[in-house]
């Protein structure tokens, strides 16, 4: 693979949207060199709360196409 950022970008833009999103997320994550332990703990607690809500039936998940449609404002 080329090390030229312009070539890498051109190749990345050919990927399907989901793959581009995953690549973007991985690149952003690679920039985070320090871990905020308080934020990590807050996310752990939030994830546990959301899983409990799902398990208890208090919330219903949406299929990804529906979420995407809402995000896109359709």
DSSP file (Angstrom, degrees, kcal/mol; ACC not computed):
  #  RESIDUE AA STRUCTURE BP1 BP2  ACC     N-H-->O    O-->H-N    N-H-->O    O-->H-N    TCO  KAPPA ALPHA  PHI   PSI    X-CA   Y-CA   Z-CA
    1    1 A X              0   0    0      0, 0.0     7,-0.1     0, 0.0     2,-0.0   0.000 360.0 360.0 360.0 145.2    0.0    0.0    0.0
    2    2 A X        -     0   0    0      1,-0.1     0, 0.0     2,-0.1     0, 0.0  -0.337 360.0-152.6 -68.7 148.2    1.2    3.5   -0.8
    3    3 A X        +     0   0    0     -2,-0.0     2,-0.6     4,-0.0    -1,-0.1   0.405  66.0 109.7 -98.0  -0.5    2.4    5.8    2.0
    4    4 A X    >>  -     0   0    0      1,-0.2     4,-2.5     2,-0.0     3,-0.6  -0.669  66.0-146.0 -76.0 116.6    1.4    8.9    0.0
    5    5 A X  H 3> S+     0   0    0     -2,-0.6     4,-2.7     1,-0.2     5,-0.2   0.836  97.4  55.4 -55.2 -35.1   -1.6   10.3    1.9
    6    6 A X  H 3> S+     0   0    0      2,-0.2     4,-2.2     1,-0.2    -1,-0.2   0.896 110.3  45.2 -65.6 -38.7   -3.3   11.5   -1.3
    7    7 A X  H <> S+     0   0    0     -3,-0.6     4,-2.4     2,-0.2    -2,-0.2   0.920 113.3  49.8 -69.3 -44.1   -3.2    8.0   -2.7
    8    8 A X  H  X S+     0   0    0     -4,-2.5     4,-2.7     1,-0.2    -2,-0.2   0.924 112.3  48.3 -60.0 -45.0   -4.4    6.4    0.5
    9    9 A X  H  X S+     0   0    0     -4,-2.7     4,-2.4    -5,-0.2    -1,-0.2   0.929 110.1  51.1 -61.9 -46.1   -7.3    8.9    0.6
   10   10 A X  H  < S+     0   0    0     -4,-2.2     4,-0.4     1,-0.2    -1,-0.2   0.908 113.8  44.9 -59.1 -42.6   -8.2    8.3   -3.0
   11   11 A X  H >< S+     0   0    0     -4,-2.4     3,-1.1     1,-0.2     4,-0.3   0.901 111.7  52.4 -67.8 -40.9   -8.3    4.5   -2.3
   12   12 A X  H >< S+     0   0    0     -4,-2.7     3,-1.6     1,-0.3    -2,-0.2   0.868 102.0  59.8 -63.8 -36.2  -10.2    4.9    0.9
   13   13 A X  T 3< S+     0   0    0     -4,-2.4    -1,-0.3     1,-0.3    -2,-0.2   0.646  96.7  62.1 -68.9 -13.4  -12.9    7.0   -0.8
   14   14 A X  T <  S+     0   0    0     -3,-1.1    -1,-0.3    -4,-0.4    -2,-0.2   0.598  85.3 100.3 -83.1 -13.0  -13.6    4.0   -3.1
   15   15 A X  S <  S-     0   0    0     -3,-1.6     5,-0.0    -4,-0.3    -3,-0.0  -0.311  87.5 -93.2 -70.9 155.8  -14.7    1.9   -0.1
   16   16 A X     >  -     0   0    0      1,-0.1     4,-2.4     4,-0.0     3,-0.4  -0.295  43.4-103.2 -62.7 157.8  -18.3    1.4    0.7
   17   17 A X  H  > S+     0   0    0      1,-0.2     4,-2.5     2,-0.2     5,-0.2   0.860 120.3  52.0 -55.7 -41.7  -19.8    3.9    3.2
   18   18 A X  H  > S+     0   0    0      1,-0.2     4,-2.3     2,-0.2    -1,-0.2   0.903 110.7  47.5 -63.1 -40.8  -19.7    1.5    6.1
   19   19 A X  H  > S+     0   0    0     -3,-0.4     4,-2.5     2,-0.2    -1,-0.2   0.884 111.5  51.2 -67.5 -38.2  -16.0    0.6    5.6
   20   20 A X  H  X S+     0   0    0     -4,-2.4     4,-2.8     2,-0.2    -2,-0.2   0.910 110.0  49.9 -64.2 -40.9  -15.2    4.3    5.3
   21   21 A X  H  X S+     0   0    0     -4,-2.5     4,-2.5    -5,-0.2    -2,-0.2   0.924 111.8  47.6 -63.0 -44.0  -17.0    5.0    8.5
   22   22 A X  H  X S+     0   0    0     -4,-2.3     4,-2.3     2,-0.2    -2,-0.2   0.904 112.9  49.0 -63.9 -40.9  -15.1    2.2   10.3
   23   23 A X  H  X S+     0   0    0     -4,-2.5     4,-2.5     2,-0.2    -2,-0.2   0.920 111.0  49.7 -63.8 -44.0  -11.8    3.5    8.8
   24   24 A X  H  X S+     0   0    0     -4,-2.8     4,-2.6     1,-0.2     5,-0.2   0.921 111.3  49.3 -61.2 -44.0  -12.5    7.0   10.0
   25   25 A X  H  X S+     0   0    0     -4,-2.5     4,-2.6     1,-0.2    -1,-0.2   0.913 111.6  48.9 -62.3 -42.3  -13.4    5.8   13.5
   26   26 A X  H  X S+     0   0    0     -4,-2.3     4,-1.8     2,-0.2    -1,-0.2   0.897 111.5  49.4 -65.4 -39.6  -10.2    3.8   13.6
   27   27 A X  H  X S+     0   0    0     -4,-2.5     4,-0.7     2,-0.2    -2,-0.2   0.929 112.3  47.3 -65.4 -44.2   -8.1    6.7   12.4
   28   28 A X  H >X S+     0   0    0     -4,-2.6     3,-1.2     1,-0.2     4,-0.5   0.920 111.2  51.5 -62.3 -42.7   -9.7    9.1   15.0
   29   29 A X  H >< S+     0   0    0     -4,-2.6     3,-1.2     1,-0.3    -1,-0.2   0.855 102.0  60.9 -62.6 -33.8   -9.2    6.5   17.8
   30   30 A X  H 3< S+     0   0    0     -4,-1.8    -1,-0.3     1,-0.3    -2,-0.2   0.711  98.5  58.8 -67.8 -17.9   -5.5    6.2   16.8
   31   31 A X  H << S+     0   0    0     -3,-1.2     2,-1.1    -4,-0.7    -1,-0.3   0.658  83.4  90.1 -82.5 -17.1   -5.0    9.9   17.6
   32   32 A X    <<  +     0   0    0     -3,-1.2    -1,-0.1    -4,-0.5    -4,-0.0  -0.693  45.6 163.3 -85.1 101.2   -6.2    9.5   21.2
   33   33 A X        +     0   0    0     -2,-1.1     2,-0.4     1,-0.0    -1,-0.2   0.690  57.2  62.5 -93.7 -19.8   -3.0    8.7   23.0
   34   34 A X  S    S-     0   0    0      2,-0.0     2,-0.6     0, 0.0    -1,-0.0  -0.890  73.5-141.6-110.2 138.0   -4.2    9.4   26.5
   35   35 A X        -     0   0    0     -2,-0.4     2,-1.0     4,-0.0     3,-0.1  -0.852   7.2-146.1 -98.6 125.2   -7.0    7.5   28.2
   36   36 A X     >  -     0   0    0     -2,-0.6     4,-2.6     1,-0.2     5,-0.2  -0.788  10.9-165.4 -88.9 101.3   -9.4    9.5   30.4
   37   37 A X  H  > S+     0   0    0     -2,-1.0     4,-2.4     1,-0.2     5,-0.2   0.850  86.3  54.1 -59.7 -36.5  -10.2    7.0   33.1
   38   38 A X  H  > S+     0   0    0      2,-0.2     4,-2.4     1,-0.2    -1,-0.2   0.918 110.6  46.1 -64.0 -42.5  -13.2    9.0   34.3
   39   39 A X  H  > S+     0   0    0      2,-0.2     4,-2.6     1,-0.2    -2,-0.2   0.907 111.0  52.7 -66.3 -41.2  -14.6    9.0   30.8
   40   40 A X  H  X S+     0   0    0     -4,-2.6     4,-2.3     1,-0.2    -2,-0.2   0.922 111.6  46.1 -59.2 -44.6  -13.9    5.3   30.4
   41   41 A X  H  X S+     0   0    0     -4,-2.4     4,-2.4     2,-0.2    -1,-0.2   0.900 111.0  52.4 -65.6 -41.2  -15.8    4.6   33.7
   42   42 A X  H  X S+     0   0    0     -4,-2.4     4,-2.3     1,-0.2    -2,-0.2   0.908 110.9  47.4 -62.1 -41.6  -18.7    6.8   32.7
   43   43 A X  H  X S+     0   0    0     -4,-2.6     4,-2.9     2,-0.2     5,-0.2   0.900 109.4  53.8 -66.2 -39.7  -19.0    5.0   29.4
   44   44 A X  H  X S+     0   0    0     -4,-2.3     4,-2.2     1,-0.2    -2,-0.2   0.933 111.6  45.3 -59.3 -45.3  -18.9    1.6   31.2
   45   45 A X  H  X S+     0   0    0     -4,-2.4     4,-2.2     2,-0.2    -1,-0.2   0.911 113.4  49.7 -64.4 -43.4  -21.7    2.7   33.5
   46   46 A X  H  X S+     0   0    0     -4,-2.3     4,-2.5     2,-0.2    -2,-0.2   0.907 110.3  50.1 -63.8 -42.5  -23.8    4.1   30.6
   47   47 A X  H  X S+     0   0    0     -4,-2.9     4,-2.4     1,-0.2    -1,-0.2   0.918 110.2  50.3 -62.7 -43.1  -23.3    0.9   28.5
   48   48 A X  H  X S+     0   0    0     -4,-2.2     4,-2.4    -5,-0.2    -1,-0.2   0.906 110.5  50.3 -61.0 -41.1  -24.4   -1.2   31.5
   49   49 A X  H  X S+     0   0    0     -4,-2.2     4,-2.4     1,-0.2    -2,-0.2   0.921 111.3  48.2 -63.5 -43.7  -27.5    1.0   31.9
   50   50 A X  H  X S+     0   0    0     -4,-2.5     4,-2.3     2,-0.2    -2,-0.2   0.893 110.6  50.4 -66.3 -39.0  -28.4    0.7   28.2
   51   51 A X  H  X S+     0   0    0     -4,-2.4     4,-3.0     2,-0.2    -1,-0.2   0.920 110.5  50.3 -63.7 -43.0  -28.0   -3.1   28.2
   52   52 A X  H  X S+     0   0    0     -4,-2.4     4,-2.4     1,-0.2     6,-0.2   0.919 110.0  50.8 -60.3 -43.1  -30.3   -3.3   31.3
   53   53 A X  H  X>S+     0   0    0     -4,-2.4     5,-1.9     2,-0.2     6,-1.1   0.900 112.8  46.0 -61.7 -41.3  -32.9   -1.1   29.6
   54   54 A X  H ><5S+     0   0    0     -4,-2.3     3,-1.2     1,-0.2    -2,-0.2   0.946 113.2  48.9 -64.7 -48.0  -32.8   -3.4   26.5
   55   55 A X  H 3<5S+     0   0    0     -4,-3.0    -2,-0.2     1,-0.3    -1,-0.2   0.850 112.2  48.9 -61.1 -35.1  -33.0   -6.6   28.6
   56   56 A X  H 3<5S-     0   0    0     -4,-2.4    -1,-0.3    -5,-0.2    -2,-0.2   0.532 112.2-119.4 -83.6  -6.2  -35.9   -5.2   30.6
   57   57 A X  T <<5S+     0   0    0     -3,-1.2    -3,-0.2    -4,-0.5    -2,-0.1   0.644  76.2 128.0  78.7  13.4  -37.8   -4.2   27.5
   58   58 A X  S   <S+     0   0    0     -5,-1.9     2,-0.3    -6,-0.2    -4,-0.2   0.758  76.8  27.4 -73.7 -23.6  -37.8   -0.5   28.5
   59   59 A X  S    S-     0   0    0     -6,-1.1     2,-0.4    -9,-0.1    -2,-0.2  -0.957  73.8-142.7-134.0 154.7  -36.4    0.4   25.1
   60   60 A X        -     0   0    0     -2,-0.3    -6,-0.1    -3,-0.0     2,-0.0  -0.969  21.2-125.2-119.1 131.7  -36.5   -1.2   21.7
   61   61 A X        -     0   0    0     -2,-0.4     2,-0.4    -7,-0.1     0, 0.0  -0.349  21.0-135.4 -70.6 155.5  -33.6   -1.2   19.3
   62   62 A X        -     0   0    0     -2,-0.0     2,-0.1     2,-0.0    -1,-0.0  -0.867  23.3-106.1-108.4 145.4  -34.0    0.1   15.8
   63   63 A X    >>  -     0   0    0     -2,-0.4     4,-1.9     1,-0.1     3,-0.8  -0.423  33.7-114.3 -66.0 146.9  -32.7   -1.6   12.7
   64   64 A X  H 3> S+     0   0    0      1,-0.3     4,-3.1     2,-0.2     5,-0.3   0.869 114.1  57.7 -53.4 -43.5  -29.7    0.2   11.2
   65   65 A X  H 3> S+     0   0    0      1,-0.2     4,-2.2     2,-0.2    -1,-0.3   0.884 108.2  48.2 -57.9 -35.7  -31.5    1.2    8.0
   66   66 A X  H <> S+     0   0    0     -3,-0.8     4,-2.2     2,-0.2    -1,-0.2   0.914 112.1  48.4 -68.4 -42.8  -34.1    3.1   10.1
   67   67 A X  H  X S+     0   0    0     -4,-1.9     4,-2.5     2,-0.2    -2,-0.2   0.939 112.7  48.5 -60.7 -47.0  -31.4    4.8   12.1
   68   68 A X  H  X S+     0   0    0     -4,-3.1     4,-2.7     1,-0.2    -2,-0.2   0.902 109.0  53.4 -60.9 -41.7  -29.5    5.8    9.0
   69   69 A X  H  X>S+     0   0    0     -4,-2.2     5,-2.3    -5,-0.3     4,-0.5   0.913 111.2  46.5 -59.5 -43.5  -32.7    7.1    7.4
   70   70 A X  H ><5S+     0   0    0     -4,-2.2     3,-0.7     2,-0.2    -2,-0.2   0.898 112.1  50.0 -66.5 -40.8  -33.3    9.3   10.5
   71   71 A X  H 3<5S+     0   0    0     -4,-2.5    -2,-0.2     1,-0.2    -1,-0.2   0.915 109.5  51.4 -62.8 -42.3  -29.8   10.5   10.6
   72   72 A X  H 3<5S-     0   0    0     -4,-2.7    -1,-0.2    -5,-0.2    -2,-0.2   0.598 112.6-122.5 -72.9 -10.2  -30.0   11.4    6.9
   73   73 A X  T <<5       0   0    0     -3,-0.7    -3,-0.2    -4,-0.5    -2,-0.1   0.774 360.0 360.0  76.5  26.4  -33.2   13.4    7.6
   74   74 A X      <       0   0    0     -5,-2.3    -4,-0.2    -6,-0.2    -5,-0.1   0.476 360.0 360.0 -82.2 360.0  -35.3   11.4    5.1
